[in-house]
Amino acid sequence: MKLETFFEHFDLLTDAPNAAAKLRELVLQLAVRGKLVEQDPEDESASKVVEKLKSIKERLTQEKKLRNGKTLSPIEPIEVSYFIPNQWAWTRFGDVTICRDGERIPLSKDARFERRGEYDYYGASGVIDKIDDYLFDKPLLLIGEDGANLINRSTPIAFIADGKYWVNNHAHVLDSLSFDCLRYLEVFINAIDLKPYITGTAQPKMNQAKMNSIPVSLPPLAEQKRIVEACDRILTLCDTIDQRQQQRQEKLEKMNEVAIAQLLAAQTPNEFDTHWQRLYQNFDLFYSVPETIPKLRQAILQLAVQGKLVEQDSNDEQGADLLAKIADHKENLLKDKKIRKAKSDSINLLEMPFQVPYNWAWCRLNNVILDIEAGTSPLCEKRSKEKNEWGIIKISAISWNVFNPNENKALPVGVEPRIEFEVKAGDFLISRANTSQLVGKSVVVEETLPRLLINDKTLRVHFSADVEKRFFNLYNNSFLARQYYAKQGTGTSNSMKNINRGQIRNLPVPVPPLAEQKRIVAKVDRLMALCDDLETKLTAARAKREALMTAAARQALEKE
């Protein structure tokens, strides 16, 4: 693909999520290879730039304004990774820059606080403060000397500082023949991989010697100016693309939130149908990116537990009658001493977050369960169990809506397993300790590994046979239950909150007729499967667009 063809058809590729990033990368690579702008045979060759810099540095050394630096070795052929135009030259970074690192002065945070002022104070990645004085008063090139940004490049590692400003010892300070030369070197450093010139892993650092050794593909001075101007134009386009994609994403998310909120707030069947038709007619728009699918899943849960996902059937047993039946059954179990009596508070209207259908009822979770038991947590090995070993599940096994038996720790040899706590298919498990976002999360175990035990931070809830436990799992993982547990959780840190059995028993829950509970669960299963399929397709489509963008950029770079 010719470069002109790439840019002519770039608008077809801008929907790719990585379009702007790939275009930035491509532009910088083209710039430093002499492929972004045309060469002019009238331009003075790049070797003249190197000679002029050498003369300037010799003069400054004689005037004792610059220390006599180490002579840098010539560029070896093995260091050259691409061809450059005839008027260009390969040289060392240190041969085309004047280092002014010796003029930097670091100031502590306390010292800067005492010296608050109007002048920018620069660090490795840009301005980090303002103080009352300056060290430099001309445009210079700053390059981060240390920090993670040398590796991850989340922000440009090279940037121009202008005006009057102060620089600490975490950024190299560099001058050159002209401002255009500084701007080109900024482009060059931001274009290349700096890993070969970085030392240290815990604290990456590019010292002055390593930086000076970098091979630079240098254009003539006049072409440097044209390159920088072209880069500025195209990188501004990249910013526009980024902004446009962000605005589109925010608009989609807002439209989605409004549509879902209208569905959930609908008070009558006609109002619900109106909002549902609007969502249905714009479904391809609202759910065109993978990021919107988790909100769709949560909306399905909300609609399900509010009685808006399936139709009510007047022939179904009333929710209140179902509760009465469960109460009678529990009374008999209590008399036979098969369960223990557990106290729960009566429910009031203020605790009912929404109006339920005519044949539903509100109650505490305690009214539909028989018992809650905790597991065990002996000291375990720091590895997962092998096939015939016993193991203890970790909290992460029940944190993400589906039971994951592989999240476990092996029980040490010699420790007797308490087999009464073995995980079984059909178990309803809930976490009593986790982050504020995940405490109280639950799963119904579909499949498990043999010889797995419940830990003491996991509770097993035994439900009455007269209810569908998977419906209550849906409600327990809905936004409303998440809010309840977040408020109930105790602990000083959001990273670890605790709830007790009494708080779980007191969770207000809606109770549909048993037949409707089963219809709701079946409908949610079908819709969640569709969500999974849609998310997979959207993710694959995004990956395809990204691959197309990457391939197009590579062709433009390699075949120009």
Disulfide bonds with the S-S distance in Angstrom:
none
